[in-house]
């Protein structure tokens, strides 16, 4: 079986490191590229000694990296970065999984209001699939851009989904309250 060739944009932030840790040992994945603006050209294992023997990759600069050897690229970056790479990745035939929020909201005006920036590729937002398998499993399989949902929406959707599917609630009146415990 051919392995899926994976790249990671933003391999040194919290999300990128956790993703790297998960993927480096996955039997169906071949890591081909990991980027970092601050660590470019340094061996990944120098920054993360626990990965010695698992990867011999060096960090690449995200703006000049060659993504064409990847089947899929994860963007583990802050909001506003994945959309800067999307057109280039798609032009190279590479699928994009955005772990931030660049492709989550279909209404561009609403997205720009929430995130306080202009969207760099609004025409691609309509093609993105909300990456919650419980909702969109079939669409995810063929999507070129997957908008990974955040933790709060995932918890809310998965909590309400059985009730909605069973017709037990009025979807026009659902309210979800977030409770966080006070700081010590």
C-alpha positions as CSV (number, residue, x, y, z in Angstrom):
1,X,0.0,0.0,0.0
2,X,1.3,3.4,-0.9
3,X,1.7,5.8,2.0
4,X,0.0,9.2,2.0
5,X,2.7,11.9,1.5
6,X,2.0,14.6,4.1
7,X,3.4,18.1,4.7
8,X,2.9,20.3,7.7
9,X,2.9,24.1,7.5
10,X,3.8,25.4,11.0
11,X,5.5,22.4,12.5
12,X,6.8,24.1,15.7
13,X,3.6,25.5,17.3
14,X,1.6,23.5,19.8
15,X,-0.8,22.1,17.2
16,X,2.0,21.5,14.7
17,X,4.1,19.6,17.2
18,X,1.2,17.4,18.3
19,X,0.3,16.7,14.7
20,X,3.9,15.9,13.9
21,X,4.0,13.5,16.9
22,X,0.9,11.7,15.7
23,X,1.9,11.5,12.1
24,X,5.5,10.5,12.4
25,X,4.5,7.0,13.7
26,X,1.5,6.5,11.5
27,X,2.0,3.4,9.3
28,X,0.2,4.9,6.3
29,X,1.9,8.3,6.4
30,X,5.2,9.5,4.9
31,X,6.1,12.9,6.2
32,X,7.7,14.7,3.3
33,X,7.8,18.4,4.4
34,X,7.7,20.4,7.7
35,X,7.9,24.1,7.7
36,X,8.8,26.7,10.3
37,X,9.7,30.3,9.7
38,X,11.9,30.5,12.8
39,X,13.6,27.1,12.5
40,X,14.1,26.8,8.7
41,X,17.0,24.5,7.7
42,X,17.4,23.0,11.2
43,X,16.8,19.3,11.6
44,X,13.4,18.5,13.2
45,X,15.1,16.1,15.7
46,X,17.4,18.9,16.9
47,X,14.4,20.9,18.1
48,X,12.4,17.7,19.2
49,X,14.9,15.1,20.4
50,X,12.1,12.6,21.0
51,X,11.7,12.4,17.2
52,X,15.3,11.2,16.6
53,X,15.2,8.1,14.5
54,X,11.6,8.8,13.4
55,X,12.4,11.6,10.9
56,X,15.5,13.0,9.3
57,X,13.6,16.0,7.8
58,X,14.8,19.6,8.2
59,X,12.4,22.5,8.6
60,X,11.7,24.4,5.4
61,X,10.6,28.0,4.9
62,X,6.9,27.9,4.2
63,X,6.9,30.6,1.5
64,X,9.6,28.8,-0.6
65,X,8.8,25.2,0.2
66,X,8.0,22.8,-2.7
67,X,4.7,21.2,-1.8
68,X,4.3,19.2,-5.0
69,X,5.6,16.0,-3.4
70,X,2.7,16.1,-0.9
71,X,-0.7,14.5,-1.3
72,X,-2.0,16.6,1.6
73,X,-0.8,19.5,3.6
74,X,-1.9,20.4,7.1
75,X,-1.8,24.0,8.0
76,X,-1.1,24.1,11.7
77,X,-0.9,27.9,11.8
78,X,-2.8,30.9,13.3
79,X,-5.9,32.2,11.4
80,X,-5.0,34.0,8.2
81,X,-2.1,31.8,7.1
82,X,-3.7,28.8,5.4
83,X,-5.6,31.0,3.0
84,X,-2.3,32.5,1.9
85,X,-1.2,29.0,0.7
86,X,-4.4,27.6,-0.5
87,X,-4.3,28.6,-4.2
88,X,-0.7,27.5,-4.6
89,X,-1.4,24.1,-3.0
90,X,-4.5,23.4,-5.1
91,X,-2.6,24.5,-8.2
92,X,0.0,21.8,-7.4
93,X,-2.8,19.2,-6.9
94,X,-2.3,19.1,-3.1
95,X,-5.2,18.8,-0.7
96,X,-5.3,21.2,2.3
97,X,-6.5,20.6,5.8
98,X,-6.7,23.8,7.7
99,X,-6.5,23.4,11.5
100,X,-7.3,27.1,12.0
101,X,-10.5,28.9,10.9
102,X,-9.7,30.3,7.4
103,X,-12.3,28.1,5.7
104,X,-14.9,27.3,8.5
105,X,-17.4,30.1,7.8
106,X,-19.0,30.2,4.4
107,X,-20.3,33.8,4.7
108,X,-17.2,35.9,3.9
109,X,-18.5,39.1,5.4
110,X,-19.3,37.3,8.6
111,X,-15.8,35.6,8.6
112,X,-14.1,39.0,8.1
113,X,-16.1,40.5,10.9
114,X,-15.2,37.7,13.3
115,X,-11.5,37.5,12.4
116,X,-10.8,41.2,11.6
117,X,-9.0,40.7,8.3
118,X,-9.8,40.4,4.6
119,X,-10.1,36.9,3.3
120,X,-7.3,36.2,0.7
121,X,-9.3,33.6,-1.3
122,X,-13.0,34.0,-0.8
123,X,-13.8,32.1,-4.0
124,X,-12.3,28.9,-2.4
125,X,-14.4,29.1,0.8
126,X,-17.4,27.7,-1.0
127,X,-15.5,24.6,-2.0
128,X,-14.2,23.8,1.5
129,X,-15.8,21.0,3.5
130,X,-16.4,21.3,7.2
131,X,-14.2,18.5,8.5
132,X,-16.4,16.8,11.0
133,X,-16.8,13.2,9.9
134,X,-20.0,12.6,11.8
135,X,-21.6,15.3,9.6
136,X,-19.6,15.2,6.3
137,X,-17.8,11.9,6.0
138,X,-18.6,11.4,2.3
139,X,-17.8,14.9,1.3
140,X,-14.5,14.9,3.2
141,X,-13.2,12.0,1.1
142,X,-13.2,14.0,-2.1
143,X,-12.7,17.5,-0.7
144,X,-9.6,19.6,-1.8
145,X,-9.9,21.9,1.2
146,X,-11.0,20.6,4.6
147,X,-11.9,23.1,7.3
148,X,-11.1,21.4,10.6
149,X,-13.7,22.4,13.2
150,X,-12.7,23.9,16.5
151,X,-13.2,22.2,19.9
152,X,-16.2,24.2,21.0
153,X,-18.2,23.7,17.8
154,X,-17.3,20.0,17.7
155,X,-18.5,19.5,21.3
156,X,-21.7,21.4,20.6
157,X,-22.5,19.7,17.3
158,X,-21.7,16.2,18.6
159,X,-23.8,16.9,21.7
160,X,-26.9,18.1,19.7
161,X,-26.5,15.8,16.6
162,X,-28.3,12.7,18.0
163,X,-31.2,14.9,19.3
164,X,-31.5,16.8,15.9
165,X,-31.4,13.6,13.9
166,X,-34.0,12.0,16.1
167,X,-36.3,15.0,15.6
168,X,-36.4,15.6,19.4
169,X,-35.5,19.3,19.3
170,X,-36.5,22.4,17.4
171,X,-33.3,23.5,15.6
172,X,-34.6,27.1,15.5
173,X,-34.4,27.4,19.3
174,X,-31.2,25.5,20.3
175,X,-28.9,27.4,22.7
176,X,-25.6,26.2,23.9
177,X,-24.1,27.8,27.0
178,X,-20.4,27.5,27.7
179,X,-19.4,27.0,31.3
180,X,-15.9,27.4,32.3
181,X,-14.8,27.0,35.9
182,X,-13.4,30.0,37.7
183,X,-9.6,30.4,37.8
184,X,-8.0,29.3,41.0
